[in-house]
């Protein structure tokens, strides 16, 4: 099964749920909830470090089912504490 790109015979593009979440009228606005992998990429740190930040409550997160998500506002708040 192809998750992105051309997956149908007629050539129509399909979008993932994450793409639909981040689609807002303004293209500069990102998703409200970030995955651990997205936080890893943005901060250029490892998975273990992200979970350590969550465990130490320096970085807020929410659980949705079995998934861990980081609100974009929580990431901004964390970055602001680093620069203060």
Gaussian input, Z-matrix of N, CA and C with variables (Angstrom, degrees):
# hf/3-21g

backbone

0 1
 N
 C     1     B1
 C     2     B2     1     A1
 N     3     B3     2     A2     1     D1
 C     4     B4     3     A3     2     D2
 C     5     B5     4     A4     3     D3
 N     6     B6     5     A5     4     D4
 C     7     B7     6     A6     5     D5
 C     8     B8     7     A7     6     D6
 N     9     B9     8     A8     7     D7
 C    10    B10     9     A9     8     D8
 C    11    B11    10    A10     9     D9
 N    12    B12    11    A11    10    D10
 C    13    B13    12    A12    11    D11
 C    14    B14    13    A13    12    D12
 N    15    B15    14    A14    13    D13
 C    16    B16    15    A15    14    D14
 C    17    B17    16    A16    15    D15
 N    18    B18    17    A17    16    D16
 C    19    B19    18    A18    17    D17
 C    20    B20    19    A19    18    D18
 N    21    B21    20    A20    19    D19
 C    22    B22    21    A21    20    D20
 C    23    B23    22    A22    21    D21
 N    24    B24    23    A23    22    D22
 C    25    B25    24    A24    23    D23
 C    26    B26    25    A25    24    D24
 N    27    B27    26    A26    25    D25
 C    28    B28    27    A27    26    D26
 C    29    B29    28    A28    27    D27
 N    30    B30    29    A29    28    D28
 C    31    B31    30    A30    29    D29
 C    32    B32    31    A31    30    D30
 N    33    B33    32    A32    31    D31
 C    34    B34    33    A33    32    D32
 C    35    B35    34    A34    33    D33
 N    36    B36    35    A35    34    D34
 C    37    B37    36    A36    35    D35
 C    38    B38    37    A37    36    D36
 N    39    B39    38    A38    37    D37
 C    40    B40    39    A39    38    D38
 C    41    B41    40    A40    39    D39
 N    42    B42    41    A41    40    D40
 C    43    B43    42    A42    41    D41
 C    44    B44    43    A43    42    D42
 N    45    B45    44    A44    43    D43
 C    46    B46    45    A45    44    D44
 C    47    B47    46    A46    45    D45
 N    48    B48    47    A47    46    D46
 C    49    B49    48    A48    47    D47
 C    50    B50    49    A49    48    D48
 N    51    B51    50    A50    49    D49
 C    52    B52    51    A51    50    D50
 C    53    B53    52    A52    51    D51
 N    54    B54    53    A53    52    D52
 C    55    B55    54    A54    53    D53
 C    56    B56    55    A55    54    D54
 N    57    B57    56    A56    55    D55
 C    58    B58    57    A57    56    D56
 C    59    B59    58    A58    57    D57
 N    60    B60    59    A59    58    D58
 C    61    B61    60    A60    59    D59
 C    62    B62    61    A61    60    D60
 N    63    B63    62    A62    61    D61
 C    64    B64    63    A63    62    D62
 C    65    B65    64    A64    63    D63
 N    66    B66    65    A65    64    D64
 C    67    B67    66    A66    65    D65
 C    68    B68    67    A67    66    D66
 N    69    B69    68    A68    67    D67
 C    70    B70    69    A69    68    D68
 C    71    B71    70    A70    69    D69
 N    72    B72    71    A71    70    D70
 C    73    B73    72    A72    71    D71
 C    74    B74    73    A73    72    D72
 N    75    B75    74    A74    73    D73
 C    76    B76    75    A75    74    D74
 C    77    B77    76    A76    75    D75
 N    78    B78    77    A77    76    D76
 C    79    B79    78    A78    77    D77
 C    80    B80    79    A79    78    D78
 N    81    B81    80    A80    79    D79
 C    82    B82    81    A81    80    D80
 C    83    B83    82    A82    81    D81
 N    84    B84    83    A83    82    D82
 C    85    B85    84    A84    83    D83
 C    86    B86    85    A85    84    D84
 N    87    B87    86    A86    85    D85
 C    88    B88    87    A87    86    D86
 C    89    B89    88    A88    87    D87
 N    90    B90    89    A89    88    D88
 C    91    B91    90    A90    89    D89
 C    92    B92    91    A91    90    D90
 N    93    B93    92    A92    91    D91
 C    94    B94    93    A93    92    D92
 C    95    B95    94    A94    93    D93
 N    96    B96    95    A95    94    D94
 C    97    B97    96    A96    95    D95
 C    98    B98    97    A97    96    D96
 N    99    B99    98    A98    97    D97
 C   100   B100    99    A99    98    D98
 C   101   B101   100   A100    99    D99
 N   102   B102   101   A101   100   D100
 C   103   B103   102   A102   101   D101
 C   104   B104   103   A103   102   D102
 N   105   B105   104   A104   103   D103
 C   106   B106   105   A105   104   D104
 C   107   B107   106   A106   105   D105
 N   108   B108   107   A107   106   D106
 C   109   B109   108   A108   107   D107
 C   110   B110   109   A109   108   D108
 N   111   B111   110   A110   109   D109
 C   112   B112   111   A111   110   D110
 C   113   B113   112   A112   111   D111
 N   114   B114   113   A113   112   D112
 C   115   B115   114   A114   113   D113
 C   116   B116   115   A115   114   D114
 N   117   B117   116   A116   115   D115
 C   118   B118   117   A117   116   D116
 C   119   B119   118   A118   117   D117
 N   120   B120   119   A119   118   D118
 C   121   B121   120   A120   119   D119
 C   122   B122   121   A121   120   D120
 N   123   B123   122   A122   121   D121
 C   124   B124   123   A123   122   D122
 C   125   B125   124   A124   123   D123
 N   126   B126   125   A125   124   D124
 C   127   B127   126   A126   125   D125
 C   128   B128   127   A127   126   D126
 N   129   B129   128   A128   127   D127
 C   130   B130   129   A129   128   D128
 C   131   B131   130   A130   129   D129
 N   132   B132   131   A131   130   D130
 C   133   B133   132   A132   131   D131
 C   134   B134   133   A133   132   D132
 N   135   B135   134   A134   133   D133
 C   136   B136   135   A135   134   D134
 C   137   B137   136   A136   135   D135
 N   138   B138   137   A137   136   D136
 C   139   B139   138   A138   137   D137
 C   140   B140   139   A139   138   D138
 N   141   B141   140   A140   139   D139
 C   142   B142   141   A141   140   D140
 C   143   B143   142   A142   141   D141
 N   144   B144   143   A143   142   D142
 C   145   B145   144   A144   143   D143
 C   146   B146   145   A145   144   D144
 N   147   B147   146   A146   145   D145
 C   148   B148   147   A147   146   D146
 C   149   B149   148   A148   147   D147
 N   150   B150   149   A149   148   D148
 C   151   B151   150   A150   149   D149
 C   152   B152   151   A151   150   D150
 N   153   B153   152   A152   151   D151
 C   154   B154   153   A153   152   D152
 C   155   B155   154   A154   153   D153
 N   156   B156   155   A155   154   D154
 C   157   B157   156   A156   155   D155
 C   158   B158   157   A157   156   D156
 N   159   B159   158   A158   157   D157
 C   160   B160   159   A159   158   D158
 C   161   B161   160   A160   159   D159
 N   162   B162   161   A161   160   D160
 C   163   B163   162   A162   161   D161
 C   164   B164   163   A163   162   D162
 N   165   B165   164   A164   163   D163
 C   166   B166   165   A165   164   D164
 C   167   B167   166   A166   165   D165
 N   168   B168   167   A167   166   D166
 C   169   B169   168   A168   167   D167
 C   170   B170   169   A169   168   D168
 N   171   B171   170   A170   169   D169
 C   172   B172   171   A171   170   D170
 C   173   B173   172   A172   171   D171
 N   174   B174   173   A173   172   D172
 C   175   B175   174   A174   173   D173
 C   176   B176   175   A175   174   D174
 N   177   B177   176   A176   175   D175
 C   178   B178   177   A177   176   D176
 C   179   B179   178   A178   177   D177
 N   180   B180   179   A179   178   D178
 C   181   B181   180   A180   179   D179
 C   182   B182   181   A181   180   D180
 N   183   B183   182   A182   181   D181
 C   184   B184   183   A183   182   D182
 C   185   B185   184   A184   183   D183
 N   186   B186   185   A185   184   D184
 C   187   B187   186   A186   185   D185
 C   188   B188   187   A187   186   D186
 N   189   B189   188   A188   187   D187
 C   190   B190   189   A189   188   D188
 C   191   B191   190   A190   189   D189
 N   192   B192   191   A191   190   D190
 C   193   B193   192   A192   191   D191
 C   194   B194   193   A193   192   D192
 N   195   B195   194   A194   193   D193
 C   196   B196   195   A195   194   D194
 C   197   B197   196   A196   195   D195
 N   198   B198   197   A197   196   D196
 C   199   B199   198   A198   197   D197
 C   200   B200   199   A199   198   D198
 N   201   B201   200   A200   199   D199
 C   202   B202   201   A201   200   D200
 C   203   B203   202   A202   201   D201
 N   204   B204   203   A203   202   D202
 C   205   B205   204   A204   203   D203
 C   206   B206   205   A205   204   D204
 N   207   B207   206   A206   205   D205
 C   208   B208   207   A207   206   D206
 C   209   B209   208   A208   207   D207
 N   210   B210   209   A209   208   D208
 C   211   B211   210   A210   209   D209
 C   212   B212   211   A211   210   D210
 N   213   B213   212   A212   211   D211
 C   214   B214   213   A213   212   D212
 C   215   B215   214   A214   213   D213
 N   216   B216   215   A215   214   D214
 C   217   B217   216   A216   215   D215
 C   218   B218   217   A217   216   D216
 N   219   B219   218   A218   217   D217
 C   220   B220   219   A219   218   D218
 C   221   B221   220   A220   219   D219
 N   222   B222   221   A221   220   D220
 C   223   B223   222   A222   221   D221
 C   224   B224   223   A223   222   D222
 N   225   B225   224   A224   223   D223
 C   226   B226   225   A225   224   D224
 C   227   B227   226   A226   225   D225
 N   228   B228   227   A227   226   D226
 C   229   B229   228   A228   227   D227
 C   230   B230   229   A229   228   D228
 N   231   B231   230   A230   229   D229
 C   232   B232   231   A231   230   D230
 C   233   B233   232   A232   231   D231
 N   234   B234   233   A233   232   D232
 C   235   B235   234   A234   233   D233
 C   236   B236   235   A235   234   D234
 N   237   B237   236   A236   235   D235
 C   238   B238   237   A237   236   D236
 C   239   B239   238   A238   237   D237
 N   240   B240   239   A239   238   D238
 C   241   B241   240   A240   239   D239
 C   242   B242   241   A241   240   D240
 N   243   B243   242   A242   241   D241
 C   244   B244   243   A243   242   D242
 C   245   B245   244   A244   243   D243
 N   246   B246   245   A245   244   D244
 C   247   B247   246   A246   245   D245
 C   248   B248   247   A247   246   D246
 N   249   B249   248   A248   247   D247
 C   250   B250   249   A249   248   D248
 C   251   B251   250   A250   249   D249

   B1=1.4498
   B2=1.5266
   B3=1.3077
   B4=1.4539
   B5=1.5154
   B6=1.3174
   B7=1.4600
   B8=1.5159
   B9=1.3008
   B10=1.4524
   B11=1.5167
   B12=1.2907
   B13=1.4513
   B14=1.5192
   B15=1.3154
   B16=1.4502
   B17=1.5184
   B18=1.3079
   B19=1.4522
   B20=1.5133
   B21=1.2953
   B22=1.4595
   B23=1.5160
   B24=1.2933
   B25=1.4629
   B26=1.5187
   B27=1.3249
   B28=1.4620
   B29=1.5281
   B30=1.3463
   B31=1.4614
   B32=1.5178
   B33=1.3215
   B34=1.4636
   B35=1.5242
   B36=1.3040
   B37=1.4591
   B38=1.5244
   B39=1.3193
   B40=1.4489
   B41=1.5201
   B42=1.3207
   B43=1.4534
   B44=1.5088
   B45=1.3118
   B46=1.4605
   B47=1.5244
   B48=1.3240
   B49=1.4674
   B50=1.5188
   B51=1.3386
   B52=1.4681
   B53=1.5171
   B54=1.3438
   B55=1.4618
   B56=1.5240
   B57=1.3281
   B58=1.4604
   B59=1.5219
   B60=1.3458
   B61=1.4605
   B62=1.5162
   B63=1.3457
   B64=1.4518
   B65=1.5216
   B66=1.3155
   B67=1.4526
   B68=1.5228
   B69=1.2951
   B70=1.4542
   B71=1.5110
   B72=1.3044
   B73=1.4500
   B74=1.5248
   B75=1.3135
   B76=1.4537
   B77=1.5197
   B78=1.3316
   B79=1.4679
   B80=1.5211
   B81=1.3256
   B82=1.4590
   B83=1.5260
   B84=1.3018
   B85=1.4544
   B86=1.5214
   B87=1.3449
   B88=1.4623
   B89=1.5101
   B90=1.3151
   B91=1.4635
   B92=1.5235
   B93=1.3258
   B94=1.4552
   B95=1.5173
   B96=1.3282
   B97=1.4595
   B98=1.5271
   B99=1.3351
   B100=1.4528
   B101=1.5213
   B102=1.3032
   B103=1.4532
   B104=1.5224
   B105=1.3122
   B106=1.4622
   B107=1.5285
   B108=1.3230
   B109=1.4645
   B110=1.5282
   B111=1.3233
   B112=1.4586
   B113=1.5214
   B114=1.3362
   B115=1.4670
   B116=1.5230
   B117=1.3323
   B118=1.4643
   B119=1.5250
   B120=1.3174
   B121=1.4581
   B122=1.5259
   B123=1.3242
   B124=1.4738
   B125=1.5168
   B126=1.3322
   B127=1.4635
   B128=1.5257
   B129=1.3160
   B130=1.4624
   B131=1.5290
   B132=1.3229
   B133=1.4627
   B134=1.5199
   B135=1.3075
   B136=1.4556
   B137=1.5204
   B138=1.3216
   B139=1.4586
   B140=1.5299
   B141=1.3245
   B142=1.4625
   B143=1.5352
   B144=1.3188
   B145=1.4655
   B146=1.5229
   B147=1.3301
   B148=1.4744
   B149=1.5258
   B150=1.3359
   B151=1.4609
   B152=1.5322
   B153=1.3312
   B154=1.4723
   B155=1.5262
   B156=1.3256
   B157=1.4687
   B158=1.5268
   B159=1.3161
   B160=1.4632
   B161=1.5294
   B162=1.3278
   B163=1.4618
   B164=1.5314
   B165=1.3383
   B166=1.4667
   B167=1.5320
   B168=1.3297
   B169=1.4765
   B170=1.5236
   B171=1.3083
   B172=1.4667
   B173=1.5217
   B174=1.3399
   B175=1.4597
   B176=1.5270
   B177=1.3361
   B178=1.4637
   B179=1.5228
   B180=1.3257
   B181=1.4533
   B182=1.5223
   B183=1.3249
   B184=1.4646
   B185=1.5186
   B186=1.3224
   B187=1.4656
   B188=1.5202
   B189=1.3100
   B190=1.4559
   B191=1.5199
   B192=1.3200
   B193=1.4579
   B194=1.5175
   B195=1.3298
   B196=1.4567
   B197=1.5182
   B198=1.3187
   B199=1.4686
   B200=1.5197
   B201=1.2969
   B202=1.4602
   B203=1.5247
   B204=1.3227
   B205=1.4634
   B206=1.5191
   B207=1.3214
   B208=1.4560
   B209=1.5282
   B210=1.3355
   B211=1.4581
   B212=1.5262
   B213=1.3163
   B214=1.4687
   B215=1.5288
   B216=1.3279
   B217=1.4691
   B218=1.5285
   B219=1.3337
   B220=1.4624
   B221=1.5260
   B222=1.3185
   B223=1.4639
   B224=1.5276
   B225=1.3355
   B226=1.4761
   B227=1.5254
   B228=1.3384
   B229=1.4703
   B230=1.5228
   B231=1.3225
   B232=1.4543
   B233=1.5263
   B234=1.3309
   B235=1.4668
   B236=1.5255
   B237=1.3208
   B238=1.4698
   B239=1.5230
   B240=1.3297
   B241=1.4707
   B242=1.5291
   B243=1.3163
   B244=1.4618
   B245=1.5303
   B246=1.3189
   B247=1.4628
   B248=1.5240
   B249=1.3292
   B250=1.4686
   B251=1.4973
   A1=109.33
   A2=116.81
   A3=122.31
   A4=108.54
   A5=115.97
   A6=119.26
   A7=112.57
   A8=117.55
   A9=120.08
   A10=108.63
   A11=115.46
   A12=119.62
   A13=111.48
   A14=114.53
   A15=119.95
   A16=109.04
   A17=116.50
   A18=119.59
   A19=112.38
   A20=116.80
   A21=119.29
   A22=109.19
   A23=115.64
   A24=121.03
   A25=111.20
   A26=117.71
   A27=120.31
   A28=112.57
   A29=117.65
   A30=120.16
   A31=114.71
   A32=118.32
   A33=120.61
   A34=109.33
   A35=117.01
   A36=121.56
   A37=109.86
   A38=115.19
   A39=120.32
   A40=108.07
   A41=117.16
   A42=121.05
   A43=109.46
   A44=115.14
   A45=119.61
   A46=109.28
   A47=115.86
   A48=120.48
   A49=110.32
   A50=117.67
   A51=120.68
   A52=110.83
   A53=117.05
   A54=120.05
   A55=110.90
   A56=116.00
   A57=119.00
   A58=111.39
   A59=118.00
   A60=120.64
   A61=111.73
   A62=116.48
   A63=119.28
   A64=112.37
   A65=117.27
   A66=119.97
   A67=109.61
   A68=114.76
   A69=122.46
   A70=105.76
   A71=118.25
   A72=120.03
   A73=111.77
   A74=118.55
   A75=122.59
   A76=108.46
   A77=118.46
   A78=122.08
   A79=112.97
   A80=119.15
   A81=120.63
   A82=111.96
   A83=117.90
   A84=121.59
   A85=108.40
   A86=115.96
   A87=120.47
   A88=110.72
   A89=116.01
   A90=120.51
   A91=111.33
   A92=116.35
   A93=121.45
   A94=111.74
   A95=117.34
   A96=122.23
   A97=109.18
   A98=115.74
   A99=121.45
   A100=110.22
   A101=116.94
   A102=121.03
   A103=108.90
   A104=115.91
   A105=120.39
   A106=109.13
   A107=117.41
   A108=121.32
   A109=111.24
   A110=117.79
   A111=120.39
   A112=111.05
   A113=117.22
   A114=120.94
   A115=109.63
   A116=117.02
   A117=121.16
   A118=110.35
   A119=116.90
   A120=121.44
   A121=111.32
   A122=116.86
   A123=119.92
   A124=112.21
   A125=117.32
   A126=120.87
   A127=112.64
   A128=116.87
   A129=123.26
   A130=110.84
   A131=114.47
   A132=122.05
   A133=108.30
   A134=116.80
   A135=121.29
   A136=113.11
   A137=114.68
   A138=122.59
   A139=111.28
   A140=116.94
   A141=120.98
   A142=110.92
   A143=116.74
   A144=121.13
   A145=111.01
   A146=117.35
   A147=120.54
   A148=109.52
   A149=117.09
   A150=119.87
   A151=111.49
   A152=118.09
   A153=120.40
   A154=110.94
   A155=116.98
   A156=120.64
   A157=110.70
   A158=116.83
   A159=121.07
   A160=109.80
   A161=116.63
   A162=121.56
   A163=111.44
   A164=117.22
   A165=121.26
   A166=111.97
   A167=115.66
   A168=123.39
   A169=113.61
   A170=116.50
   A171=120.15
   A172=110.29
   A173=116.03
   A174=122.88
   A175=107.59
   A176=116.43
   A177=121.00
   A178=110.12
   A179=115.05
   A180=119.86
   A181=108.99
   A182=114.80
   A183=120.92
   A184=107.89
   A185=114.88
   A186=120.63
   A187=108.12
   A188=115.08
   A189=121.88
   A190=104.95
   A191=115.42
   A192=119.45
   A193=108.61
   A194=116.26
   A195=120.88
   A196=112.18
   A197=117.06
   A198=121.64
   A199=111.34
   A200=116.11
   A201=122.61
   A202=107.26
   A203=117.19
   A204=122.05
   A205=109.61
   A206=116.31
   A207=122.60
   A208=107.19
   A209=117.96
   A210=119.39
   A211=110.32
   A212=116.52
   A213=120.91
   A214=110.34
   A215=117.13
   A216=120.94
   A217=110.76
   A218=117.24
   A219=121.14
   A220=110.51
   A221=116.69
   A222=119.94
   A223=110.51
   A224=116.48
   A225=120.51
   A226=110.52
   A227=117.55
   A228=121.59
   A229=110.25
   A230=117.42
   A231=121.00
   A232=110.81
   A233=116.59
   A234=120.12
   A235=111.65
   A236=116.99
   A237=120.27
   A238=111.35
   A239=118.01
   A240=119.92
   A241=110.52
   A242=118.03
   A243=121.40
   A244=111.77
   A245=116.40
   A246=119.52
   A247=112.74
   A248=117.66
   A249=120.38
   A250=112.43
   D1=131.16
   D2=179.48
   D3=-93.20
   D4=127.61
   D5=-177.20
   D6=-89.92
   D7=-32.72
   D8=179.36
   D9=-129.55
   D10=166.53
   D11=177.11
   D12=85.71
   D13=-150.32
   D14=-177.60
   D15=-89.76
   D16=111.78
   D17=-179.24
   D18=-117.65
   D19=-11.09
   D20=-179.69
   D21=-109.75
   D22=156.39
   D23=-177.27
   D24=-64.98
   D25=-33.79
   D26=-176.44
   D27=-76.72
   D28=-2.66
   D29=176.18
   D30=87.06
   D31=3.79
   D32=179.45
   D33=-71.74
   D34=141.40
   D35=179.24
   D36=-83.26
   D37=143.40
   D38=174.58
   D39=-106.66
   D40=152.37
   D41=178.73
   D42=-120.40
   D43=144.70
   D44=178.47
   D45=-81.92
   D46=168.98
   D47=178.20
   D48=-61.94
   D49=-37.94
   D50=179.60
   D51=-64.06
   D52=-39.22
   D53=177.80
   D54=-64.21
   D55=-40.41
   D56=179.42
   D57=-67.88
   D58=-34.90
   D59=178.05
   D60=-63.97
   D61=-37.88
   D62=-174.98
   D63=-87.48
   D64=-4.58
   D65=-179.83
   D66=-82.26
   D67=112.62
   D68=177.82
   D69=-130.13
   D70=168.38
   D71=-178.11
   D72=-58.85
   D73=-32.31
   D74=178.12
   D75=-99.57
   D76=121.56
   D77=-176.48
   D78=-68.16
   D79=-15.81
   D80=-178.91
   D81=-80.31
   D82=-12.38
   D83=-179.54
   D84=-86.95
   D85=130.00
   D86=-179.35
   D87=-95.44
   D88=-170.38
   D89=179.41
   D90=-70.46
   D91=153.10
   D92=178.24
   D93=-74.59
   D94=-32.26
   D95=-179.85
   D96=-118.37
   D97=131.09
   D98=-178.40
   D99=-108.52
   D100=146.78
   D101=174.12
   D102=-80.26
   D103=165.78
   D104=176.79
   D105=-60.67
   D106=-39.44
   D107=179.50
   D108=-62.62
   D109=-38.78
   D110=178.61
   D111=-67.07
   D112=-39.84
   D113=177.31
   D114=-65.43
   D115=-40.63
   D116=176.75
   D117=-56.66
   D118=-46.52
   D119=-178.11
   D120=-66.77
   D121=-42.23
   D122=-177.93
   D123=-67.50
   D124=-39.11
   D125=-178.00
   D126=-93.43
   D127=-8.58
   D128=-177.80
   D129=55.16
   D130=50.50
   D131=177.43
   D132=-129.77
   D133=169.70
   D134=-177.61
   D135=-85.17
   D136=166.95
   D137=179.80
   D138=-60.16
   D139=-43.14
   D140=-179.42
   D141=-60.91
   D142=-39.80
   D143=179.86
   D144=-65.83
   D145=-40.40
   D146=178.37
   D147=-62.09
   D148=-46.28
   D149=179.56
   D150=-66.53
   D151=-32.41
   D152=174.69
   D153=-64.48
   D154=-40.90
   D155=177.59
   D156=-63.75
   D157=-39.29
   D158=178.24
   D159=-67.42
   D160=-46.17
   D161=-178.31
   D162=-62.48
   D163=-37.47
   D164=-179.49
   D165=-82.72
   D166=0.10
   D167=178.72
   D168=64.84
   D169=22.10
   D170=173.04
   D171=-80.63
   D172=-24.69
   D173=178.61
   D174=-125.26
   D175=116.86
   D176=-179.37
   D177=-72.45
   D178=148.20
   D179=176.68
   D180=-149.85
   D181=166.66
   D182=176.90
   D183=-130.31
   D184=153.85
   D185=175.01
   D186=-105.94
   D187=133.47
   D188=174.16
   D189=-124.72
   D190=102.16
   D191=-172.42
   D192=65.93
   D193=-122.12
   D194=177.64
   D195=-97.81
   D196=1.56
   D197=-176.00
   D198=-93.71
   D199=144.78
   D200=176.02
   D201=-106.30
   D202=127.50
   D203=179.35
   D204=-127.46
   D205=147.50
   D206=179.82
   D207=-113.79
   D208=119.63
   D209=176.32
   D210=-61.85
   D211=140.90
   D212=179.52
   D213=-57.86
   D214=-36.26
   D215=178.75
   D216=-64.37
   D217=-35.50
   D218=178.72
   D219=-66.65
   D220=-37.94
   D221=177.44
   D222=-66.44
   D223=-42.33
   D224=176.27
   D225=-60.27
   D226=-45.02
   D227=179.35
   D228=-60.87
   D229=-43.23
   D230=179.28
   D231=-61.19
   D232=-45.17
   D233=179.31
   D234=-64.41
   D235=-34.85
   D236=177.46
   D237=-66.34
   D238=-35.34
   D239=178.41
   D240=-68.53
   D241=-27.55
   D242=178.22
   D243=-71.80
   D244=-31.48
   D245=-175.81
   D246=-92.96
   D247=-9.85
   D248=179.62
   D249=-78.17

